[in-house]
C-alpha cells in the first residue's frame, strides 16, 4: 500500500492526495463520505447508477482465483 501524507489545517481541513483523487474520480465540488470500519477510516464517493442491477452483475467474476485474492489482500496490508 502506497502511503500519502497531507497536513491538517487549524480548521481541520486537508487536501486529498492526487493519487487518491484520481482513484476515486473526485473533482472540486464533489461530495465524499467518511466512515470508520473496524478501526480504519474509509473515504467513499457516493455515486448514483442508472441501472444498479446491471452494475452489480457486471462486477461478478466466474473465474475467481481465491488463493490469488488472499495473496493480494495480504500484500495490501504489508
C-alpha positions as CSV (number, residue, x, y, z in Angstrom):
1,X,0.0,0.0,0.0
2,X,1.4,3.3,-1.0
3,X,1.3,5.9,1.8
4,X,0.5,9.5,1.0
5,X,0.8,12.3,3.6
6,X,-1.1,15.6,3.9
7,X,-1.3,18.3,6.6
8,X,-4.4,19.2,8.6
9,X,-5.1,22.9,8.9
10,X,-6.3,24.7,12.0
11,X,-9.9,24.3,10.6
12,X,-9.3,20.5,10.3
13,X,-9.2,20.7,6.5
14,X,-6.8,18.7,4.4
15,X,-6.1,18.1,0.7
16,X,-7.0,14.7,-0.8
17,X,-3.7,13.5,-2.4
18,X,-3.7,13.4,-6.2
19,X,-3.4,9.6,-6.4
20,X,-6.5,9.2,-4.2
21,X,-8.4,11.8,-6.1
22,X,-7.7,10.0,-9.4
23,X,-8.6,6.6,-8.0
24,X,-11.9,7.9,-6.6
25,X,-12.5,10.1,-9.7
26,X,-13.1,13.1,-7.4
27,X,-13.3,16.7,-8.7
28,X,-13.6,20.1,-7.0
29,X,-17.2,20.4,-5.6
30,X,-17.8,16.7,-5.4
31,X,-19.0,15.2,-2.1
32,X,-17.2,12.4,-0.2
33,X,-18.4,10.2,2.6
34,X,-16.2,9.3,5.6
35,X,-16.7,6.3,7.8
36,X,-14.9,4.1,10.3
37,X,-14.9,0.4,9.7
38,X,-13.0,-2.0,12.1
39,X,-10.8,0.8,13.2
40,X,-9.9,2.0,9.7
41,X,-11.0,5.3,8.2
42,X,-12.9,4.8,4.9
43,X,-13.3,7.5,2.2
44,X,-16.0,6.9,-0.4
45,X,-17.6,8.8,-3.2
46,X,-21.4,8.4,-3.4
47,X,-22.5,7.5,-6.9
48,X,-25.9,7.1,-8.5
49,X,-26.2,4.3,-11.0
50,X,-28.7,4.4,-13.9
51,X,-29.0,0.6,-13.6
52,X,-27.7,-0.7,-10.3
53,X,-28.6,-4.3,-11.1
54,X,-26.6,-4.2,-14.3
55,X,-23.6,-2.6,-12.5
56,X,-23.7,-5.2,-9.7
57,X,-23.9,-8.2,-12.1
58,X,-21.0,-6.7,-14.2
59,X,-18.8,-7.0,-11.1
60,X,-19.2,-10.7,-10.7
61,X,-16.3,-12.8,-11.9
62,X,-16.9,-16.5,-12.6
63,X,-13.2,-17.5,-12.8
64,X,-12.2,-16.2,-9.3
65,X,-8.7,-17.2,-8.1
66,X,-9.3,-17.4,-4.3
67,X,-5.7,-18.0,-3.5
68,X,-4.6,-15.0,-5.6
69,X,-7.2,-12.8,-3.9
70,X,-5.9,-13.8,-0.4
71,X,-2.3,-13.1,-1.5
72,X,-3.3,-9.7,-3.0
73,X,-5.2,-8.8,0.2
74,X,-2.2,-9.7,2.3
75,X,0.1,-7.5,0.1
76,X,-2.2,-4.6,0.6
77,X,-1.7,-4.7,4.4
78,X,2.1,-5.2,4.4
